[in-house]
Amino acid sequence: MKTNLRGDLVYLPSDITLLDTGDPTAPVQWIKLSEPSVALMVKPNWNDENIYHKVHVKGCDWLVRTIDCLDVIERHREND
């Protein structure tokens, strides 16, 4: 599994919860994704811990659990 970097695209499956970027132990706002989304990695391993990533999706920055982020990879096709 590759390490996510700032600026990478990540896939977020449906039915996961995103938290505001304040304190994840007491979030003020949260949303639950009703459909899969692609997000931009803002800060991998937020707060220098391997629990949350900070991502930009739906016009805002959110915290998402690291286990809920899947890599978006490029596949090279021969003879397109």
N, CA, C and O atoms as CSV, one atom per row, in Angstrom:
chain,resi,resn,atom,element,x,y,z
A,1,MET,N,N,0.844,-1.183,0.000
A,1,MET,CA,C,0.000,0.000,0.000
A,1,MET,C,C,0.887,1.244,0.000
A,1,MET,O,O,1.828,1.345,0.787
A,2,LYS,N,N,0.579,2.187,-0.887
A,2,LYS,CA,C,1.413,3.376,-0.973
A,2,LYS,C,C,1.005,4.407,0.076
A,2,LYS,O,O,-0.137,4.437,0.534
A,3,THR,N,N,1.955,5.237,0.438
A,3,THR,CA,C,1.685,6.312,1.378
A,3,THR,C,C,1.036,7.468,0.628
A,3,THR,O,O,1.536,7.897,-0.412
A,4,ASN,N,N,-0.059,7.964,1.145
A,4,ASN,CA,C,-0.738,9.095,0.522
A,4,ASN,C,C,0.059,10.371,0.753
A,4,ASN,O,O,0.632,10.588,1.820
A,5,LEU,N,N,0.078,11.208,-0.279
A,5,LEU,CA,C,0.770,12.485,-0.209
A,5,LEU,C,C,-0.223,13.620,-0.403
A,5,LEU,O,O,-1.318,13.419,-0.930
A,6,ARG,N,N,0.168,14.811,0.025
A,6,ARG,CA,C,-0.666,15.991,-0.188
A,6,ARG,C,C,-0.899,16.157,-1.688
A,6,ARG,O,O,0.044,16.088,-2.475
A,7,GLY,N,N,-2.146,16.375,-2.080
A,7,GLY,CA,C,-2.491,16.552,-3.478
A,7,GLY,C,C,-2.959,15.285,-4.167
A,7,GLY,O,O,-3.470,15.350,-5.285
A,8,ASP,N,N,-2.799,14.130,-3.529
A,8,ASP,CA,C,-3.285,12.870,-4.103
A,8,ASP,C,C,-4.807,12.831,-4.095
A,8,ASP,O,O,-5.452,13.453,-3.251
A,9,LEU,N,N,-5.367,12.098,-5.038
A,9,LEU,CA,C,-6.799,11.831,-5.025
A,9,LEU,C,C,-7.047,10.542,-4.256
A,9,LEU,O,O,-6.313,9.565,-4.409
A,10,VAL,N,N,-8.084,10.546,-3.429
A,10,VAL,CA,C,-8.465,9.345,-2.688
A,10,VAL,C,C,-9.950,9.071,-2.917
A,10,VAL,O,O,-10.748,9.990,-3.099
A,11,TYR,N,N,-10.292,7.809,-2.903
A,11,TYR,CA,C,-11.675,7.356,-3.076
A,11,TYR,C,C,-12.287,7.170,-1.701
A,11,TYR,O,O,-11.694,6.531,-0.832
A,12,LEU,N,N,-13.466,7.726,-1.507
A,12,LEU,CA,C,-14.195,7.582,-0.245
A,12,LEU,C,C,-15.474,6.799,-0.528
A,12,LEU,O,O,-16.320,7.269,-1.288
A,13,PRO,N,N,-15.632,5.624,0.064
A,13,PRO,CA,C,-16.846,4.842,-0.172
A,13,PRO,C,C,-18.065,5.490,0.481
A,13,PRO,O,O,-17.933,6.385,1.316
A,14,SER,N,N,-19.240,5.031,0.093
A,14,SER,CA,C,-20.469,5.566,0.700
A,14,SER,C,C,-20.614,5.071,2.131
A,14,SER,O,O,-19.953,4.119,2.546
A,15,ASP,N,N,-21.482,5.726,2.867
A,15,ASP,CA,C,-21.816,5.370,4.254
A,15,ASP,C,C,-20.656,5.493,5.231
A,15,ASP,O,O,-20.588,4.748,6.209
A,16,ILE,N,N,-19.735,6.431,4.975
A,16,ILE,CA,C,-18.707,6.739,5.967
A,16,ILE,C,C,-18.986,8.129,6.511
A,16,ILE,O,O,-19.658,8.931,5.862
A,17,THR,N,N,-18.478,8.413,7.689
A,17,THR,CA,C,-18.706,9.699,8.339
A,17,THR,C,C,-17.456,10.559,8.239
A,17,THR,O,O,-16.346,10.101,8.514
A,18,LEU,N,N,-17.650,11.810,7.843
A,18,LEU,CA,C,-16.574,12.793,7.791
A,18,LEU,C,C,-16.790,13.784,8.928
A,18,LEU,O,O,-17.917,14.213,9.176
A,19,LEU,N,N,-15.709,14.149,9.623
A,19,LEU,CA,C,-15.785,15.058,10.763
A,19,LEU,C,C,-15.188,16.406,10.403
A,19,LEU,O,O,-14.344,16.506,9.513
A,20,ASP,N,N,-15.641,17.460,11.113
A,20,ASP,CA,C,-15.042,18.768,10.880
A,20,ASP,C,C,-13.567,18.717,11.278
A,20,ASP,O,O,-13.122,17.762,11.914
A,21,THR,N,N,-12.818,19.746,10.900
A,21,THR,CA,C,-11.371,19.704,11.094
A,21,THR,C,C,-10.920,20.203,12.461
A,21,THR,O,O,-9.734,20.464,12.661
A,22,GLY,N,N,-11.827,20.337,13.383
A,22,GLY,CA,C,-11.453,20.711,14.749
A,22,GLY,C,C,-10.992,19.491,15.518
A,22,GLY,O,O,-10.138,18.746,15.039
A,23,ASP,N,N,-11.528,19.278,16.674
A,23,ASP,CA,C,-11.170,18.148,17.521
A,23,ASP,C,C,-12.045,16.944,17.163
A,23,ASP,O,O,-13.258,17.005,17.362
A,24,PRO,N,N,-11.464,15.834,16.634
A,24,PRO,CA,C,-12.288,14.687,16.236
A,24,PRO,C,C,-12.948,13.966,17.411
A,24,PRO,O,O,-13.876,13.183,17.208
A,25,THR,N,N,-12.481,14.220,18.641
A,25,THR,CA,C,-13.126,13.588,19.791
A,25,THR,C,C,-14.411,14.304,20.175
A,25,THR,O,O,-15.244,13.750,20.892
A,26,ALA,N,N,-14.577,15.552,19.694
A,26,ALA,CA,C,-15.800,16.321,19.962
A,26,ALA,C,C,-16.150,17.154,18.737
A,26,ALA,O,O,-16.100,18.383,18.800
A,27,PRO,N,N,-16.509,16.507,17.604
A,27,PRO,CA,C,-16.776,17.267,16.384
A,27,PRO,C,C,-18.009,18.148,16.513
A,27,PRO,O,O,-18.997,17.771,17.143
A,28,VAL,N,N,-17.934,19.329,15.906
A,28,VAL,CA,C,-19.056,20.254,15.899
A,28,VAL,C,C,-19.969,19.921,14.723
A,28,VAL,O,O,-21.193,19.963,14.841
A,29,GLN,N,N,-19.349,19.585,13.578
A,29,GLN,CA,C,-20.118,19.233,12.387
A,29,GLN,C,C,-19.627,17.893,11.858
A,29,GLN,O,O,-18.473,17.512,12.050
A,30,TRP,N,N,-20.519,17.202,11.199
A,30,TRP,CA,C,-20.156,15.950,10.541
A,30,TRP,C,C,-21.142,15.698,9.421
A,30,TRP,O,O,-22.266,16.199,9.442
A,31,ILE,N,N,-20.712,14.915,8.439
A,31,ILE,CA,C,-21.614,14.485,7.371
A,31,ILE,C,C,-21.385,13.003,7.120
A,31,ILE,O,O,-20.296,12.478,7.352
A,32,LYS,N,N,-22.412,12.351,6.652
A,32,LYS,CA,C,-22.301,10.953,6.253
A,32,LYS,C,C,-22.487,10.908,4.740
A,32,LYS,O,O,-23.484,11.401,4.211
A,33,LEU,N,N,-21.510,10.309,4.049
A,33,LEU,CA,C,-21.596,10.242,2.594
A,33,LEU,C,C,-22.676,9.262,2.168
A,33,LEU,O,O,-22.679,8.107,2.593
A,34,SER,N,N,-23.581,9.719,1.339
A,34,SER,CA,C,-24.647,8.847,0.844
A,34,SER,C,C,-24.243,8.146,-0.449
A,34,SER,O,O,-24.884,7.183,-0.870
A,35,GLU,N,N,-23.174,8.640,-1.073
A,35,GLU,CA,C,-22.679,8.015,-2.301
A,35,GLU,C,C,-21.153,8.110,-2.308
A,35,GLU,O,O,-20.588,8.984,-1.649
A,36,PRO,N,N,-20.486,7.229,-3.038
A,36,PRO,CA,C,-19.021,7.290,-3.106
A,36,PRO,C,C,-18.554,8.633,-3.660
A,36,PRO,O,O,-19.247,9.254,-4.466
A,37,SER,N,N,-17.378,9.074,-3.225
A,37,SER,CA,C,-16.826,10.353,-3.670
A,37,SER,C,C,-15.323,10.239,-3.863
A,37,SER,O,O,-14.681,9.326,-3.343
A,38,VAL,N,N,-14.779,11.173,-4.614
A,38,VAL,CA,C,-13.337,11.313,-4.749
A,38,VAL,C,C,-12.953,12.605,-4.036
A,38,VAL,O,O,-13.596,13.638,-4.222
A,39,ALA,N,N,-11.906,12.542,-3.221
A,39,ALA,CA,C,-11.483,13.702,-2.438
A,39,ALA,C,C,-10.012,14.007,-2.706
A,39,ALA,O,O,-9.268,13.152,-3.186
A,40,LEU,N,N,-9.608,15.219,-2.397
A,40,LEU,CA,C,-8.230,15.655,-2.517
A,40,LEU,C,C,-7.575,15.578,-1.142
A,40,LEU,O,O,-8.103,16.106,-0.164
A,41,MET,N,N,-6.416,14.914,-1.075
A,41,MET,CA,C,-5.693,14.800,0.194
A,41,MET,C,C,-5.079,16.156,0.538
A,41,MET,O,O,-4.282,16.693,-0.231
A,42,VAL,N,N,-5.448,16.703,1.688
A,42,VAL,CA,C,-4.916,17.978,2.150
A,42,VAL,C,C,-3.752,17.742,3.104
A,42,VAL,O,O,-2.701,18.368,2.967
A,43,LYS,N,N,-3.931,16.841,4.069
A,43,LYS,CA,C,-2.892,16.539,5.065
A,43,LYS,C,C,-3.000,15.076,5.457
A,43,LYS,O,O,-3.883,14.702,6.228
A,44,PRO,N,N,-2.099,14.237,4.927
A,44,PRO,CA,C,-2.114,12.840,5.362
A,44,PRO,C,C,-1.694,12.737,6.830
A,44,PRO,O,O,-0.911,13.546,7.328
A,45,ASN,N,N,-2.229,11.731,7.501
A,45,ASN,CA,C,-1.908,11.496,8.916
A,45,ASN,C,C,-2.024,12.780,9.731
A,45,ASN,O,O,-1.066,13.234,10.358
A,46,TRP,N,N,-3.223,13.345,9.703
A,46,TRP,CA,C,-3.511,14.593,10.398
A,46,TRP,C,C,-3.054,14.512,11.847
A,46,TRP,O,O,-3.221,13.480,12.497
A,47,ASN,N,N,-2.488,15.574,12.343
A,47,ASN,CA,C,-2.006,15.671,13.718
A,47,ASN,C,C,-0.886,14.658,13.989
A,47,ASN,O,O,-0.672,14.246,15.129
A,48,ASP,N,N,-0.169,14.261,12.914
A,48,ASP,CA,C,0.943,13.301,13.003
A,48,ASP,C,C,0.539,11.971,13.634
A,48,ASP,O,O,1.346,11.326,14.304
A,49,GLU,N,N,-0.694,11.567,13.420
A,49,GLU,CA,C,-1.180,10.266,13.885
A,49,GLU,C,C,-1.770,9.524,12.691
A,49,GLU,O,O,-2.255,10.149,11.749
A,50,ASN,N,N,-1.731,8.225,12.727
A,50,ASN,CA,C,-2.253,7.412,11.628
A,50,ASN,C,C,-3.709,7.029,11.894
A,50,ASN,O,O,-4.087,5.865,11.757
A,51,ILE,N,N,-4.522,8.015,12.274
A,51,ILE,CA,C,-5.934,7.769,12.574
A,51,ILE,C,C,-6.827,8.470,11.557
A,51,ILE,O,O,-7.777,7.880,11.043
A,52,TYR,N,N,-6.514,9.739,11.268
A,52,TYR,CA,C,-7.315,10.537,10.339
A,52,TYR,C,C,-6.436,11.152,9.260
A,52,TYR,O,O,-5.259,11.438,9.479
A,53,HIS,N,N,-7.040,11.349,8.079
A,53,HIS,CA,C,-6.471,12.170,7.022
A,53,HIS,C,C,-7.370,13.393,6.891
A,53,HIS,O,O,-8.577,13.309,7.118
A,54,LYS,N,N,-6.787,14.520,6.527
A,54,LYS,CA,C,-7.566,15.717,6.229
A,54,LYS,C,C,-7.739,15.752,4.713
A,54,LYS,O,O,-6.759,15.758,3.968
A,55,VAL,N,N,-8.999,15.776,4.261
A,55,VAL,CA,C,-9.301,15.756,2.837
A,55,VAL,C,C,-10.228,16.918,2.487
A,55,VAL,O,O,-10.910,17.472,3.349
A,56,HIS,N,N,-10.237,17.273,1.200
A,56,HIS,CA,C,-11.147,18.307,0.715
A,56,HIS,C,C,-12.179,17.637,-0.186
A,56,HIS,O,O,-11.841,17.081,-1.231
A,57,VAL,N,N,-13.432,17.698,0.230
A,57,VAL,CA,C,-14.525,17.101,-0.533
A,57,VAL,C,C,-15.793,17.900,-0.254
A,57,VAL,O,O,-15.981,18.414,0.849
A,58,LYS,N,N,-16.652,18.001,-1.249
A,58,LYS,CA,C,-17.907,18.739,-1.120
A,58,LYS,C,C,-17.692,20.189,-0.692
A,58,LYS,O,O,-18.502,20.750,0.045
A,59,GLY,N,N,-16.583,20.799,-1.162
A,59,GLY,CA,C,-16.321,22.215,-0.930
A,59,GLY,C,C,-15.735,22.578,0.412
A,59,GLY,O,O,-15.561,23.763,0.698
A,60,CYS,N,N,-15.417,21.586,1.264
A,60,CYS,CA,C,-14.874,21.859,2.601
A,60,CYS,C,C,-13.773,20.861,2.947
A,60,CYS,O,O,-13.638,19.817,2.308
A,61,ASP,N,N,-12.995,21.199,3.963
A,61,ASP,CA,C,-12.007,20.267,4.504
A,61,ASP,C,C,-12.660,19.445,5.609
A,61,ASP,O,O,-13.384,19.975,6.451
A,62,TRP,N,N,-12.390,18.138,5.590
A,62,TRP,CA,C,-12.967,17.208,6.554
A,62,TRP,C,C,-11.904,16.224,7.029
A,62,TRP,O,O,-10.895,16.022,6.354
A,63,LEU,N,N,-12.129,15.622,8.175
A,63,LEU,CA,C,-11.288,14.521,8.642
A,63,LEU,C,C,-11.993,13.216,8.317
A,63,LEU,O,O,-13.196,13.070,8.536
A,64,VAL,N,N,-11.226,12.270,7.791
A,64,VAL,CA,C,-11.761,10.952,7.458
A,64,VAL,C,C,-10.797,9.915,8.019
A,64,VAL,O,O,-9.582,10.113,8.006
A,65,ARG,N,N,-11.339,8.821,8.507
A,65,ARG,CA,C,-10.478,7.770,9.054
A,65,ARG,C,C,-9.554,7.232,7.959
A,65,ARG,O,O,-9.969,7.077,6.811
A,66,THR,N,N,-8.326,6.954,8.314
A,66,THR,CA,C,-7.364,6.474,7.328
A,66,THR,C,C,-7.831,5.175,6.681
A,66,THR,O,O,-7.562,4.948,5.502
A,67,ILE,N,N,-8.516,4.330,7.418
A,67,ILE,CA,C,-8.958,3.045,6.854
A,67,ILE,C,C,-10.102,3.219,5.863
A,67,ILE,O,O,-10.424,2.284,5.130
A,68,ASP,N,N,-10.724,4.399,5.826
A,68,ASP,CA,C,-11.814,4.668,4.879
A,68,ASP,C,C,-11.321,5.291,3.571
A,68,ASP,O,O,-12.107,5.441,2.636
A,69,CYS,N,N,-10.040,5.656,3.483
A,69,CYS,CA,C,-9.469,6.266,2.272
A,69,CYS,C,C,-8.824,5.186,1.417
A,69,CYS,O,O,-7.977,4.425,1.884
A,70,LEU,N,N,-9.236,5.135,0.173
A,70,LEU,CA,C,-8.649,4.185,-0.766
A,70,LEU,C,C,-7.921,4.959,-1.855
A,70,LEU,O,O,-8.379,6.017,-2.287
A,71,ASP,N,N,-6.789,4.428,-2.294
A,71,ASP,CA,C,-5.987,5.096,-3.312
A,71,ASP,C,C,-6.694,5.098,-4.657
A,71,ASP,O,O,-7.329,4.116,-5.041
A,72,VAL,N,N,-6.575,6.205,-5.361
A,72,VAL,CA,C,-6.991,6.280,-6.759
A,72,VAL,C,C,-5.712,6.086,-7.561
A,72,VAL,O,O,-4.772,6.872,-7.448
A,73,ILE,N,N,-5.685,5.037,-8.369
A,73,ILE,CA,C,-4.469,4.746,-9.126
A,73,ILE,C,C,-4.732,4.881,-10.616
A,73,ILE,O,O,-5.856,4.713,-11.090
A,74,GLU,N,N,-3.678,5.184,-11.330
A,74,GLU,CA,C,-3.769,5.314,-12.776
A,74,GLU,C,C,-3.370,3.984,-13.393
A,74,GLU,O,O,-2.376,3.373,-12.999
A,75,ARG,N,N,-4.139,3.557,-14.343
A,75,ARG,CA,C,-3.815,2.320,-15.062
A,75,ARG,C,C,-3.454,2.695,-16.490
A,75,ARG,O,O,-4.173,3.441,-17.156
A,76,HIS,N,N,-2.350,2.173,-16.938
A,76,HIS,CA,C,-1.903,2.435,-18.298
A,76,HIS,C,C,-2.453,1.348,-19.216
A,76,HIS,O,O,-2.264,0.157,-18.971
A,77,ARG,N,N,-3.135,1.778,-20.275
A,77,ARG,CA,C,-3.661,0.833,-21.248
A,77,ARG,C,C,-2.821,0.872,-22.511
A,77,ARG,O,O,-2.525,1.945,-23.037
A,78,GLU,N,N,-2.448,-0.269,-22.982
A,78,GLU,CA,C,-1.697,-0.349,-24.229
A,78,GLU,C,C,-2.681,-0.373,-25.396
A,78,GLU,O,O,-3.765,-0.945,-25.290
A,79,ASN,N,N,-2.299,0.248,-26.499
A,79,ASN,CA,C,-3.068,0.232,-27.744
A,79,ASN,C,C,-4.476,0.789,-27.604
A,79,ASN,O,O,-5.431,0.166,-28.067
A,80,ASP,N,N,-4.622,1.936,-26.981
A,80,ASP,CA,C,-5.953,2.570,-26.882
A,80,ASP,C,C,-6.404,3.110,-28.203
A,80,ASP,O,O,-7.495,3.673,-28.300
